[in-house]
Amino acid sequence: MDTKLNIFRPSATTESAAQGTVTAKSSASDWGLLLIRLTFGLLMAGHGAQKLFGIFGGKGLTETGKGFAALGFHPGKLFALICGLSEFLGGLGLALGLLTPLAAAAIIGVMINAMATVTGTHGLWETDGGIEYNVCIAVVALAVAAIGPGRLAVDRFFRWGTGGWPEAALALGLGGIAAAITLSI
């Protein structure tokens, strides 16, 4: 009998009275993380789809590539593809809770590049074209890597599915390295 577990865990009756209903598989924090991951991840994937496929009001790969070339990225279309894929696949990864540290790294790398090439010279606030929005996106991605995607995620089956300092360091480190390489080319 698992009496040790019962000592530290309130009975189902106690939990029901306190929280309304009891599920052994998920908690409010798991559902909260799912809400953050789905909203944030799907919007990031949509942002990438604008660049890649020209949907949701986006310009598509060719026009986005011209914009990247104007920023000094050559060949512009290749860098637009890398950026679009990073946002699209990173966003889907975060939404699904799949390879969360790598998905977060992809988003972080793109945001570092955006800050270094587009928004960094405009100060902090987005109303002036500043880095505010990019910082928020990067921090949310980093926080999800640190916290972990929760139980309602594909990663729950893997060691990195619980998040932690190593996962956060991996996301920030890989994102930073990818951004540094991109900016140095």
C-alpha positions as CSV (number, residue, x, y, z in Angstrom):
1,M,0.0,0.0,0.0
2,D,1.3,3.5,-0.8
3,T,0.7,5.1,2.6
4,K,3.8,7.3,2.1
5,L,2.2,9.0,-0.8
6,N,-1.0,9.6,1.2
7,I,0.9,11.4,4.0
8,F,2.0,14.1,1.7
9,R,-0.9,14.3,-0.7
10,P,-4.4,15.5,0.4
11,S,-7.2,13.0,-0.2
12,A,-9.4,13.3,-3.2
13,T,-12.2,14.5,-1.0
14,T,-10.1,17.3,0.4
15,E,-8.8,18.3,-3.0
16,S,-12.4,18.2,-4.4
17,A,-13.6,20.5,-1.8
18,A,-10.7,22.9,-2.2
19,Q,-10.5,22.9,-6.0
20,G,-13.8,21.8,-7.4
21,T,-12.6,18.8,-9.3
22,V,-9.6,16.5,-9.1
23,T,-7.6,15.1,-12.0
24,A,-4.6,13.0,-11.3
25,K,-3.1,13.9,-14.7
26,S,-3.0,17.7,-14.8
27,S,-3.2,20.8,-12.7
28,A,-4.1,24.4,-13.2
29,S,-0.5,25.2,-13.8
30,D,-0.4,22.6,-16.6
31,W,-3.4,24.1,-18.2
32,G,-2.0,27.6,-17.8
33,L,1.3,26.5,-19.5
34,L,-0.7,24.9,-22.3
35,L,-2.6,28.2,-22.8
36,I,0.6,30.2,-22.9
37,R,2.3,27.6,-25.2
38,L,-0.7,27.4,-27.6
39,T,-1.2,31.2,-27.8
40,F,2.4,32.2,-28.0
41,G,3.5,29.2,-30.1
42,L,0.7,29.4,-32.7
43,L,1.1,33.1,-33.1
44,M,4.8,32.7,-33.6
45,A,4.2,29.9,-36.1
46,G,1.7,32.2,-37.9
47,H,4.3,35.0,-38.0
48,G,6.8,32.5,-39.6
49,A,4.1,31.4,-42.1
50,Q,3.7,35.0,-43.2
51,K,7.3,35.0,-44.2
52,L,7.3,31.5,-45.7
53,F,4.0,31.2,-47.4
54,G,2.6,34.7,-47.7
55,I,-0.5,33.8,-45.7
56,F,-2.1,35.8,-42.8
57,G,-1.3,39.0,-44.6
58,G,2.4,38.2,-45.0
59,K,4.6,39.0,-48.0
60,G,5.9,35.5,-48.7
61,L,9.4,34.3,-49.1
62,T,10.5,36.3,-52.2
63,E,9.4,39.7,-50.8
64,T,10.6,38.9,-47.3
65,G,13.9,38.0,-48.9
66,K,14.2,41.4,-50.5
67,G,13.6,43.0,-47.0
68,F,16.4,40.8,-45.6
69,A,18.7,41.8,-48.4
70,A,18.0,45.5,-47.7
71,L,19.1,44.8,-44.0
72,G,22.4,43.4,-45.3
73,F,21.6,39.7,-45.2
74,H,22.9,38.1,-48.4
75,P,21.4,36.1,-50.0
76,G,18.2,37.7,-48.6
77,K,15.9,34.9,-49.6
78,L,18.0,32.3,-47.7
79,F,18.0,34.3,-44.5
80,A,14.3,34.9,-44.9
81,L,13.8,31.1,-45.2
82,I,15.9,30.5,-42.1
83,C,14.1,33.2,-40.1
84,G,10.7,32.0,-41.3
85,L,11.4,28.3,-40.5
86,S,12.8,29.3,-37.1
87,E,9.6,31.2,-36.2
88,F,7.3,28.6,-37.8
89,L,8.9,25.4,-36.4
90,G,9.9,27.0,-33.1
91,G,6.4,28.2,-32.7
92,L,4.9,24.8,-33.5
93,G,7.4,23.2,-31.2
94,L,6.4,25.5,-28.3
95,A,2.7,25.0,-29.0
96,L,3.0,21.2,-28.9
97,G,5.6,21.2,-26.1
98,L,7.9,19.3,-28.5
99,L,11.6,19.6,-28.2
100,T,10.9,22.7,-26.1
101,P,14.5,23.8,-25.4
102,L,15.3,23.7,-29.2
103,A,12.0,25.4,-30.1
104,A,12.8,28.2,-27.6
105,A,16.3,28.5,-28.9
106,A,15.0,29.1,-32.4
107,I,12.7,31.9,-31.2
108,I,15.4,33.4,-29.1
109,G,17.9,33.4,-31.9
110,V,15.5,35.2,-34.3
111,M,14.6,37.8,-31.6
112,I,18.3,38.5,-30.9
113,N,18.8,39.1,-34.7
114,A,15.8,41.3,-34.8
115,M,17.1,43.4,-31.9
116,A,20.5,43.7,-33.4
117,T,19.5,44.6,-37.0
118,V,16.1,46.3,-36.8
119,T,14.8,47.4,-33.4
120,G,18.0,47.9,-31.4
121,T,18.7,51.5,-32.6
122,H,15.2,52.7,-31.7
123,G,15.4,52.4,-27.9
124,L,13.2,50.3,-25.7
125,W,9.6,51.0,-26.5
126,E,7.8,49.5,-29.5
127,T,6.0,52.7,-30.2
128,D,9.4,54.1,-31.3
129,G,10.3,50.9,-33.1
130,G,12.3,49.7,-30.2
131,I,13.1,46.3,-28.7
132,E,10.3,46.0,-26.2
133,Y,8.3,43.4,-28.3
134,N,11.4,41.3,-29.2
135,V,12.5,41.2,-25.6
136,C,9.0,40.0,-24.5
137,I,9.0,37.2,-27.1
138,A,12.5,36.1,-26.2
139,V,11.8,36.1,-22.4
140,V,8.6,34.1,-22.8
141,A,10.4,31.5,-24.9
142,L,13.2,31.3,-22.3
143,A,10.8,31.1,-19.5
144,V,8.9,28.1,-21.1
145,A,12.3,26.3,-21.5
146,A,13.1,27.0,-17.9
147,I,9.7,26.1,-16.4
148,G,9.2,23.2,-18.9
149,P,6.2,22.7,-21.1
150,G,4.0,21.0,-18.4
151,R,2.3,17.7,-18.4
152,L,0.0,18.5,-21.4
153,A,3.0,18.4,-23.8
154,V,4.7,15.8,-26.0
155,D,7.9,16.4,-24.0
156,R,6.4,15.0,-20.9
157,F,7.9,11.7,-22.0
158,F,11.5,13.0,-22.1
159,R,14.0,14.1,-19.5
160,W,14.0,17.7,-20.7
161,G,10.2,17.8,-20.4
162,T,10.4,19.1,-16.9
163,G,12.5,22.2,-17.7
164,G,15.2,23.5,-15.5
165,W,18.5,25.5,-15.6
166,P,20.2,23.2,-18.1
167,E,17.2,23.5,-20.5
168,A,17.1,27.3,-20.1
169,A,20.9,27.5,-20.6
170,L,20.6,25.3,-23.7
171,A,17.9,27.5,-25.2
172,L,19.6,30.8,-24.5
173,G,23.1,29.4,-25.5
174,L,22.0,27.9,-28.8
175,G,19.8,30.9,-29.6
176,G,22.7,33.3,-28.9
177,I,25.2,31.2,-30.9
178,A,22.9,31.0,-33.8
179,A,22.3,34.7,-33.7
180,A,26.0,35.4,-33.4
181,I,26.8,33.2,-36.4
182,T,24.0,34.8,-38.5
183,L,25.1,38.3,-37.6
184,S,28.7,37.6,-38.4
185,I,28.0,36.2,-41.9
